[in-house]
Amino acid sequence: MKKPNLMYTLLMILPLTLNGAGTFAQAIQDQSTETTIPLRKISLFSSGVAYFEHGGEISGGLVVPLPFNQGAVNDALKSLVINDPGSSSPSVRYPSEQTLYRTLRSLRIDLSGNPGAAAILESLRGAELQVNTPAAVTGRILGLEYRRVNAEAGNNGEPVREAWLSLVTPQGIRVMAVKDIISFSFTDPQINSDLNRALDLLLASREAETRLLTISLPGVGRRTVSLSYVIPAPVWKVSYRLDLNREKALLQGWAIVDNDGDTDWTNVELSLVTGRPVSFVQNLYPPYYLYRPTLPLAIAGIAEARTYDSGWGNSAAEAEVDSMATDREFSPRAKSLWETPAPASPSAAYSSVQQSVAGGTAETARGRELGDQFEFTLPQPITLERQQSAMFPLVEGTLDVEKTLVFDGARSSRGGILHPAISAKITNTTGMKLPAGPITVFDGGSYAGDALIEFFPVGEKRLISYGDDLSVSGAMIASGSQSLRGVTISGGVMSISRRITYEKTYTFNNAAGERKRLILEHPITPGTELAMPADFDERTDSVYRFSVTLPAERELTITVREESPREERIILTQLRPEVFAAYASNQEIPANVRAALQRAIELKRIADTAMADQTGIEGQRNYRISEQDRIRRNLEAAGNQTPQGQEYLKRLVAMDSEIDELSAKADSARKDTQAAQKEYEDYLGSLTI
């Protein structure tokens, strides 16, 4: 016996092909009836989807047709849930995306490609045909051929190709132009039947955007069932009205809802959910085919192809679940929205009735936490016809408000004179998480301007701006400088510490006859620290906020200074001489450091001079060695017994003595160079300042 109140997720969702015998509903009509289950609840999400729930009481077996827009079928198949305590095997069938094309192709007469009469006749070669031209001729189709005929005036002189039909008749083969055929019919009743069926399918396919999911609930007895699914829907919107002309500002929010479907919403419970859940589309509707390799026959000696899925081993370890639920403090009004026990009249318990902006009353939605999201549920069921939109009261309550002006320092960086924005700092004391939307602001009993607000959590403070104050103007002048903070030398590395200063001076002129409160939003320069003023009133990731009071009919100047430390590390041995000299003569660098650098430059000059002397001596020696080689070649050519050869011998002997002397000098110069370079490097390496 099946247990009651068991919810079924769909384990059997079958694409329904149309080349079977009739529809799915017809196949089970002996044990079930076809009807609909009323739509009871809709939840619209700010992520662009909607949750639909149908519910009602049924008796016996039931077939439920659910029509969906073609673009919604994937989501419906992904999310459809059936709750039927009296059915053990619910199932869903639907026409495959390729059903029409494949069914048309499967018929004996193929109309899938919108063929003409000639193409139809050509595809049915061998079929028996009765043709009226106007005389009646009966025969089997042999084939079609295309002949060029004289150009017609209406074809701009281009050749014309005409189709000619060949029929095999008892009197022989008859050939006739297709254009001369008045009518034709097939003698095979199966072809005529397939022709009518193809035409029926094409007629039914005119509603190309609608797909029908047929749900079978083959249960017994009376019971309450429900169906639910998630499909794409227009994002619900919100607009607010804010009345500042009272001791406690009044906020009123209206939800804007669109029913863009082909079904009326009649007496349904409507919930509006704000948040950012993950939502995606997966192509579950169209058939999906995997590539399969062609393998040789499984004869002896050839193994069968196999694959293995991942597995999990048995484990007795138990995982502890860390509950993320925490107690949360709400305002007294917020607690009444969620925690009051439900009385006889739900709307009275969960709705908020306040004096509206227009002076009347508005019965607003009840709100509750929905995981990380927030749900608003309208107090009464609503009716909204298809392709219609409506506005419903969403929230109404008082806010803590401070009027102020806000000056945008980032915009002032572009130059020119700017007016600060007329603004208000509001605190969400409604007890509800408010979705993003526009705000129409009323002040002094009249319209004051429009503002925008992002998602607004409970208890958070926000600034909104709804106009420019033309009586106050502001401008900004920027400047910058850098200063040397210190220089150290250690291990041959010189470290120079500098301080980069960014300064912006804001000047405000209040031409009004009253003092005004102003918030300056100064853009934060990345990598800096605030130096003046000593502190800020508020900050975000991108701006500091400073609160000031502008005196009546006077100017006020505010200077904001930011500083950034910069560290420069220099390997002294790698400096070019001109750069080294520039540091040694820089008056910003302390005198003791400059003196040490001058000593290093002197040692470097000595080492460079020794290197130059060594290079000069080695050059002279190398020159004489090359001259010896040239004289030896000349000696070989002249012979050592000739007078000229004897002269070459004398020069070789003299040059040997010079080379020996220069080699000794080169060795001495090399040692002097190494000693001078070592003294220079040792000096830098041991220098500590």
NORHUZI-V35260 format. One record per backbone hydrogen bond with DSSP energy under -0.5 kcal/mol. CO is the residue of the C=O (numbers start at 0). NH is the residue of the N-H. E is the energy in kcal/mol with one decimal. If there is no record, write none. Layout:
co & nh & e
CO & NH & E
CO & NH & E
//
This chain:
co & nh & e
4 & 6 & -0.5
5 & 83 & -0.6
6 & 8 & -0.6
7 & 81 & -2.4
11 & 13 & -0.5
11 & 91 & -1.8
12 & 14 & -0.5
13 & 93 & -1.4
14 & 16 & -0.7
15 & 95 & -0.7
16 & 19 & -0.5
19 & 21 & -1.2
22 & 26 & -1.5
23 & 27 & -1.0
24 & 27 & -0.6
25 & 28 & -0.8
27 & 30 & -1.5
27 & 31 & -1.3
30 & 60 & -0.6
32 & 34 & -0.5
32 & 62 & -3.2
34 & 64 & -0.6
37 & 54 & -2.1
39 & 268 & -3.2
40 & 52 & -2.6
41 & 270 & -2.9
42 & 50 & -3.1
43 & 272 & -3.2
44 & 47 & -1.4
47 & 232 & -2.0
48 & 44 & -2.6
49 & 51 & -0.6
49 & 230 & -2.0
50 & 42 & -2.6
51 & 228 & -1.9
52 & 39 & -2.6
52 & 40 & -2.0
53 & 226 & -2.2
55 & 224 & -2.7
57 & 222 & -2.2
60 & 32 & -1.3
61 & 216 & -3.3
62 & 34 & -2.2
62 & 64 & -0.6
63 & 65 & -0.5
63 & 214 & -2.9
64 & 66 & -0.5
65 & 212 & -2.8
67 & 210 & -3.2
68 & 71 & -2.2
68 & 72 & -0.6
69 & 72 & -1.0
71 & 75 & -2.3
72 & 76 & -2.8
73 & 77 & -1.6
74 & 78 & -1.6
75 & 79 & -2.0
79 & 9 & -0.8
80 & 227 & -2.2
81 & 7 & -2.6
81 & 83 & -0.5
82 & 225 & -2.0
83 & 86 & -1.3
85 & 219 & -0.9
90 & 215 & -2.8
91 & 13 & -3.8
92 & 213 & -3.2
93 & 15 & -8.0
95 & 98 & -1.7
97 & 101 & -2.6
98 & 102 & -2.9
99 & 103 & -2.5
100 & 104 & -2.1
101 & 105 & -1.4
102 & 106 & -0.9
103 & 106 & -0.7
107 & 109 & -0.5
108 & 110 & -0.7
110 & 113 & -1.3
115 & 119 & -2.2
116 & 120 & -2.3
117 & 121 & -2.4
118 & 122 & -1.8
119 & 123 & -0.6
120 & 123 & -0.9
121 & 124 & -0.8
123 & 126 & -2.2
126 & 140 & -2.4
127 & 186 & -1.4
128 & 130 & -0.5
128 & 138 & -2.4
129 & 184 & -2.0
130 & 132 & -0.5
130 & 136 & -3.0
131 & 181 & -2.7
131 & 182 & -1.2
134 & 132 & -2.0
136 & 130 & -3.7
138 & 128 & -3.5
139 & 167 & -3.0
140 & 125 & -2.1
142 & 165 & -2.5
144 & 163 & -2.9
146 & 161 & -2.9
148 & 159 & -1.2
151 & 154 & -1.8
151 & 156 & -1.2
152 & 155 & -1.1
154 & 157 & -1.8
157 & 151 & -0.5
159 & 148 & -2.5
159 & 161 & -0.5
161 & 146 & -2.5
162 & 177 & -2.7
163 & 144 & -2.1
164 & 166 & -0.5
164 & 175 & -2.3
165 & 141 & -3.1
165 & 142 & -1.2
166 & 168 & -0.8
166 & 173 & -2.8
167 & 139 & -2.1
168 & 171 & -2.0
171 & 168 & -2.6
171 & 173 & -0.5
173 & 166 & -3.1
175 & 164 & -3.2
176 & 179 & -1.3
177 & 180 & -1.5
182 & 131 & -2.8
184 & 129 & -2.9
186 & 188 & -0.6
187 & 191 & -1.6
188 & 192 & -2.4
189 & 193 & -2.6
190 & 194 & -2.2
191 & 195 & -2.2
192 & 196 & -2.2
193 & 197 & -2.6
194 & 198 & -2.1
195 & 199 & -2.1
196 & 200 & -2.4
197 & 201 & -2.3
198 & 202 & -2.2
199 & 203 & -2.4
200 & 204 & -1.7
202 & 205 & -1.3
203 & 206 & -1.1
205 & 207 & -1.7
206 & 209 & -1.4
208 & 69 & -2.9
210 & 67 & -3.0
210 & 212 & -0.6
211 & 94 & -0.6
211 & 213 & -0.6
212 & 65 & -3.1
212 & 214 & -0.6
213 & 92 & -2.4
214 & 63 & -3.1
214 & 216 & -0.5
215 & 90 & -1.5
216 & 61 & -1.5
216 & 218 & -2.2
220 & 59 & -1.4
222 & 57 & -2.9
222 & 224 & -0.5
223 & 84 & -0.6
224 & 55 & -2.1
225 & 82 & -2.7
226 & 53 & -3.5
227 & 80 & -2.6
228 & 51 & -2.9
230 & 49 & -2.5
236 & 255 & -3.2
237 & 437 & -0.7
238 & 253 & -3.2
239 & 439 & -2.7
240 & 251 & -2.9
241 & 243 & -0.7
241 & 441 & -3.2
242 & 249 & -1.8
243 & 245 & -1.5
246 & 248 & -0.5
248 & 398 & -2.6
249 & 242 & -2.8
250 & 396 & -2.2
251 & 240 & -2.8
252 & 393 & -3.3
252 & 394 & -1.3
253 & 238 & -2.4
254 & 256 & -0.5
254 & 391 & -2.4
255 & 236 & -2.3
256 & 389 & -2.4
257 & 259 & -0.8
258 & 386 & -1.6
258 & 387 & -0.9
260 & 386 & -0.5
263 & 265 & -0.8
264 & 266 & -0.6
264 & 383 & -2.5
267 & 269 & -0.6
267 & 381 & -2.9
268 & 41 & -2.9
268 & 270 & -0.5
269 & 377 & -2.5
270 & 43 & -2.8
271 & 375 & -3.2
272 & 45 & -1.5
273 & 373 & -2.3
281 & 283 & -2.0
284 & 96 & -0.6
292 & 294 & -0.6
296 & 298 & -2.6
298 & 301 & -1.8
319 & 321 & -0.6
320 & 322 & -0.8
330 & 334 & -2.3
331 & 335 & -1.7
332 & 336 & -1.1
333 & 337 & -1.3
334 & 338 & -3.3
335 & 339 & -0.6
343 & 345 & -0.7
344 & 347 & -0.6
344 & 348 & -1.4
345 & 349 & -2.3
346 & 350 & -1.5
350 & 352 & -0.5
351 & 353 & -0.6
351 & 363 & -1.5
353 & 361 & -1.0
355 & 358 & -1.2
359 & 355 & -2.9
361 & 353 & -0.8
361 & 363 & -0.8
365 & 376 & -2.9
367 & 374 & -2.7
369 & 372 & -2.1
372 & 369 & -3.0
373 & 273 & -2.7
374 & 367 & -1.8
375 & 271 & -3.8
376 & 365 & -2.6
381 & 267 & -2.5
383 & 264 & -2.8
384 & 387 & -1.1
387 & 258 & -2.8
389 & 256 & -2.8
391 & 254 & -3.2
393 & 364 & -0.9
394 & 252 & -3.4
396 & 250 & -3.2
398 & 248 & -0.8
398 & 400 & -0.5
399 & 426 & -1.9
401 & 424 & -3.1
403 & 422 & -2.7
404 & 518 & -3.1
405 & 407 & -0.5
405 & 420 & -3.1
406 & 408 & -0.9
406 & 520 & -2.7
407 & 411 & -1.6
408 & 412 & -0.8
409 & 412 & -0.6
410 & 413 & -1.5
411 & 414 & -1.7
417 & 473 & -2.6
419 & 468 & -2.7
420 & 405 & -2.0
420 & 422 & -0.5
421 & 465 & -2.7
421 & 466 & -0.6
422 & 403 & -2.1
423 & 425 & -0.7
423 & 463 & -2.4
424 & 401 & -1.9
425 & 461 & -2.7
426 & 399 & -1.0
426 & 428 & -1.2
427 & 458 & -2.8
431 & 433 & -0.6
433 & 455 & -3.3
436 & 452 & -1.8
437 & 239 & -2.9
438 & 440 & -0.6
438 & 450 & -2.8
439 & 241 & -2.6
440 & 447 & -3.4
440 & 448 & -1.2
441 & 243 & -3.0
442 & 445 & -1.1
445 & 442 & -2.7
448 & 440 & -3.1
450 & 438 & -3.3
452 & 436 & -2.1
454 & 456 & -0.6
455 & 433 & -2.6
456 & 459 & -1.3
459 & 427 & -2.2
461 & 425 & -2.9
463 & 423 & -2.2
466 & 421 & -2.7
467 & 469 & -0.9
468 & 471 & -1.3
470 & 510 & -2.7
472 & 508 & -2.5
473 & 417 & -2.8
474 & 506 & -2.5
476 & 504 & -2.8
478 & 502 & -2.8
480 & 500 & -3.5
482 & 498 & -2.6
485 & 496 & -3.0
487 & 494 & -3.2
488 & 688 & -2.2
489 & 492 & -1.5
491 & 571 & -2.1
492 & 489 & -2.4
492 & 494 & -0.5
493 & 495 & -0.5
493 & 569 & -2.7
494 & 487 & -2.5
494 & 496 & -0.5
495 & 497 & -0.5
495 & 567 & -2.6
496 & 484 & -3.4
496 & 485 & -1.4
497 & 565 & -2.8
498 & 482 & -1.9
499 & 563 & -2.6
500 & 480 & -2.0
501 & 561 & -2.9
502 & 478 & -2.8
503 & 505 & -0.6
503 & 559 & -2.9
504 & 476 & -2.2
505 & 557 & -2.8
506 & 474 & -1.7
507 & 555 & -2.3
508 & 472 & -1.8
508 & 510 & -0.8
509 & 552 & -0.5
509 & 553 & -0.6
511 & 552 & -1.5
515 & 549 & -3.5
516 & 404 & -1.6
517 & 519 & -0.6
517 & 547 & -2.9
518 & 406 & -2.6
518 & 520 & -0.6
519 & 521 & -0.8
519 & 545 & -2.1
520 & 408 & -2.3
520 & 522 & -0.5
521 & 543 & -2.9
523 & 525 & -0.6
524 & 527 & -1.5
528 & 562 & -2.7
531 & 560 & -3.1
537 & 544 & -3.2
541 & 523 & -2.9
542 & 539 & -2.7
543 & 521 & -2.6
544 & 536 & -2.3
544 & 537 & -1.5
545 & 519 & -3.1
547 & 517 & -2.9
547 & 549 & -0.5
548 & 550 & -0.6
549 & 515 & -1.8
550 & 553 & -1.1
553 & 509 & -2.4
555 & 507 & -3.0
557 & 505 & -3.4
558 & 560 & -0.5
559 & 503 & -2.5
560 & 530 & -2.8
560 & 531 & -1.8
561 & 501 & -3.1
562 & 528 & -3.0
563 & 499 & -3.0
565 & 497 & -3.0
567 & 495 & -2.9
569 & 493 & -2.9
569 & 571 & -0.8
570 & 573 & -1.6
571 & 574 & -1.6
575 & 578 & -0.5
575 & 579 & -2.6
576 & 580 & -2.5
577 & 581 & -1.5
578 & 582 & -2.1
579 & 583 & -2.0
580 & 584 & -1.2
581 & 585 & -0.6
582 & 585 & -0.8
584 & 586 & -0.5
585 & 588 & -1.1
589 & 593 & -2.3
590 & 594 & -2.6
591 & 595 & -1.9
592 & 596 & -2.4
593 & 597 & -2.4
594 & 598 & -2.3
595 & 599 & -2.1
596 & 600 & -2.4
597 & 601 & -2.2
598 & 602 & -2.4
599 & 603 & -2.3
600 & 604 & -2.3
601 & 605 & -2.2
602 & 606 & -2.3
603 & 607 & -2.6
604 & 608 & -2.5
605 & 609 & -2.5
606 & 610 & -2.1
607 & 611 & -2.1
608 & 612 & -2.5
609 & 613 & -2.5
610 & 614 & -2.2
611 & 615 & -2.2
612 & 616 & -2.3
613 & 617 & -2.4
614 & 618 & -1.7
615 & 619 & -1.9
616 & 620 & -2.4
617 & 621 & -2.2
618 & 622 & -2.0
619 & 623 & -2.0
620 & 624 & -2.3
621 & 625 & -2.0
622 & 626 & -1.9
623 & 627 & -2.4
624 & 628 & -1.7
625 & 629 & -1.7
626 & 630 & -2.6
627 & 631 & -2.6
628 & 632 & -1.8
629 & 633 & -1.9
630 & 634 & -2.7
631 & 635 & -2.3
632 & 636 & -1.5
633 & 637 & -2.4
634 & 638 & -2.7
638 & 641 & -0.8
641 & 645 & -2.4
642 & 646 & -1.9
643 & 647 & -1.9
644 & 648 & -1.9
645 & 649 & -1.9
646 & 650 & -1.9
647 & 651 & -2.0
648 & 652 & -2.0
649 & 653 & -2.2
650 & 654 & -2.2
651 & 655 & -1.9
652 & 656 & -1.4
653 & 657 & -1.6
654 & 658 & -2.5
655 & 659 & -2.2
656 & 660 & -2.0
657 & 661 & -2.6
658 & 662 & -2.3
659 & 663 & -1.8
660 & 664 & -2.0
661 & 665 & -2.5
662 & 666 & -2.1
663 & 667 & -2.0
664 & 668 & -2.7
665 & 669 & -2.5
666 & 670 & -1.9
667 & 671 & -2.1
668 & 672 & -2.5
669 & 673 & -2.5
670 & 674 & -2.3
671 & 675 & -2.6
672 & 676 & -2.8
673 & 677 & -2.3
674 & 678 & -2.3
675 & 679 & -2.0
676 & 680 & -2.5
677 & 681 & -3.0
678 & 682 & -1.9
679 & 683 & -2.1
680 & 684 & -2.8
681 & 685 & -2.0
682 & 686 & -0.9
683 & 491 & -1.1
683 & 686 & -0.5
//
